[in-house]
């Protein structure tokens, strides 16, 4: 059985400026909002296309963003 197909664009995990522009007080609040909504909707057999910028910043931020992404349900395609 195949799951649903989802698309997300520009989550910008760990990006302070984008978090502020989106109305969050911190990157942690911003990232948690994305993660919580993802977990509510995406099932393990779903396919998720991540379009645009996963994060913005140095290697540490990118590494953290990939760690977050790996922890989320679904089969991801960047």
N, C-alpha and C positions, 0 to 999 in steps of 0.2 A: 504494500500500500504506500502510495506517495503522499507526502504532506503538502502543506501550503507553500507558496512561494512569497517571500517578503523582500522588500527593498528598503534600505535605509541610506540616507545620504548625509555625509559630513557630521558624524557624531562629535568630532573634536574632543575626544576624551582628554582630560587634563589641561585644557586650554582656558586660561583665566579670562582673557578678553571675550571670547565667545560665550563663556558661561555668564559673564556680566551682561552682554548684549541680549542674551536669551532670558534675562530676568532672575538669574540665580545669585545667591549671596556668595557662593564658593564653587570651585571646581568639583569638590566632593559632592555637594548637593546636586549639581548638574549631572555628574556622572551617575549618581545613584538614581536619579529620575529616569535616565535612559535605561539603565540596567533593570530597574523595577518594572518599567513598561514592557521591555523586551521579554522578561520572564513571565509576565501575565499573558502574552500573546503567542510567543514562538514555542513550538513543541520540538522535541529532539529530531523528529523525522522531517521537519520543515527545512526548506532551502532559503538562505538569506544572502542577498547580494548587498554588499557594503560598498556604496558608491561614494566617491569624493574622499575627503580627508578623514582618516581614522583619528588622527591626533595632529598636534602641531607642537614642535619643540625639539629638544635634543633626543639623544638615544634613550635616555632614562624614561622620558615621557612616552616615547614610542614603545618601549619595552613594556611599560605599565599598561598601555592601551591594548597591546597584543595579549597580555595576561588577562585583562578584563574580557576581551573578545573570546578567548579560549574557554573561559568559564561559563559562557552563555550557551543556552540550548540552540540547536539547529546546526545545519551543515552550512558553513560560511564560505562565501566566495568574495575575494577582494578584487 
